[in-house]
Amino acid sequence: MGIGLACALAFGARGAKCVLTYKWGTADEDAVRQRFAACQAPPPDIVRADAGNGPDTAALMQHLKSSTDSVGIFISNVSAALVVGELQDYSFKALSRSIEYSAWPMYEYTAQLHATFGSYPKYVIGVSSTGVDSYSRGYDFMAASKAVMETLCRYLSYRLEGEGVRVNVVRTCNVRTLALEDTFGREFAEFAARFIGPEHSIAPEEVAGVILALASGLLDGVSGQIITVDRGITFFDNILRLYDERERLGLGRERQV
């Protein structure tokens, strides 16, 4: 769903053969295939593979080897972490698990693809968020794991430069997906819809467009970079923006002293 599906549709619509992986089924696979058919994309290969499970990763690689000679583009879009309610929720085990799912697959899958096919993908792209640099409710461990991903991006770019691999990470903010409600709760999603508004949030297709551009060949001079996809929203999404828009948001006039 969300960003992952939007990316697959963007590439598929341009003739790419896409493989989508998931840990548990939350989307209707027939509906996904219908989306591909509607944009005249090759049928997707949908594989259940837990990115944090070694045997699943090995099985996925064998599945890929049986159906293709190489993988040219790898997008690491896994996000899984404990939502922190209070300081007592902190545990090293939970943090490690978050890094294992939300950061490590960007390296692990890249390495396993090389071991399987004898070559790396030309493009490795991770998906992060602006929560690394700004507060998000309950996002402690997810932000930490994405920070790890962003650091690895830079080092992987350096270490794979001689292999002709471009490694980048795309940051997003306020993307309109079900994950927003799943992570922060329905009450927050409704609050965000009122005060952020659809004009101040990003559609998954916008993120997919940037990822598509990074793997198009037109931006091969870009590697080891953290690219924020936000239409400039993170600059002005603050208390002064709310003040400027107070009438539209129904916040009333400032108190007269």
Secondary structure, DSSP 8 states (H G I E B T S, - for coil): -HHHHHHHHHHHTTT---EEEESS--S-HHHHHHHHHHTT----EEEE--TT-HHHHHHHHHHHHHH-S---EEEE---------SGGG--HHHHHHHHHHHTHHHHHHHHHHHHHHSS--SEEEEEEEGGGTS--TT-HHHHHHHHHHHHHHHHHHHHTGGGT-EEEEEEE-SB-SHHHHHHH-HHHHHHHHHHT-GGGSB-HHHHHHHHHHHTSSTTTT--SEEEEESTTHHHH-SHHHHHHTHHHHT-------
